Amino acid sequence: MPRDDPEGARRSVAQLVRETLSMRPFLLDALKMGIVNYSALARVLQREIGEGSLEAIKAAIIRVGEELVEEWGLREEEVLSILRESKVRLQDKIAVLISPVMLDIPYIVTAYLTDSYVYIVDQTELRGELPPGVQVARDLVALILLSPPRVEVTPGFVAFVSQLLASRNINIVEFISCSTNTVIVLDSRDALDAFSLLHRFT
């Protein structure tokens, strides 16, 4: 008759807790900041997971939180270091074009999606007629970050910048990160607030 494996059960519960938390970024953020009621969260997760004692689930939550604090502390410092070395500039008179076909136009940056092409362009350089089906949004502003090469291998940079803007209720129209350039297209009303916010870190 096989024996119970309490250690294996604990590992299983810990893994379930980790997987459940990973699907809720807002809870991970709260754990990083240490503002979670562990007992209350353990009760919620116990109902959701459907197995494991309250103590085991609470212990797993605390363990995940400790790991996040240590890991994010190192990562956040690296992200902030990159921001300090980045140059930030604004460019107005920006248009965003979404086209079902490739366009022969001058652009600042472009991206190919599964069924369309996205172009971020200087709208003063647009000439002539555009093909049918091309969507155009004009009079936007591009916030352009020029970062050191290590930004390409540093996880969390894009997430940090987008969360920073979201914390000020700044909506991002388009966001393209390519090599050492990060291009964030915003409504002109949000441009100065976004620039000032990021400039504090550079």
Buried (B, 14 or more C-beta within 10 A) or exposed (E): EEEEEEEEBBEBBBEBBBEBBEEEEEBBBBBBEEEBEBEEBBBEBBEEBEEBEEEBBBBBBBEBBEEBEEEBEEBEEBBEBBBEEBEBEBBEBBBBBBBEEEBEBEBBBBBEEEEBBBBBBBBEEBEEEBEEEBEBBEEBBBBBBEBBEEBEEBEBBBEBBBEBBEEEEBEBBBBBBEEBBBBBBBBEEBBEBBBEBBEEBE
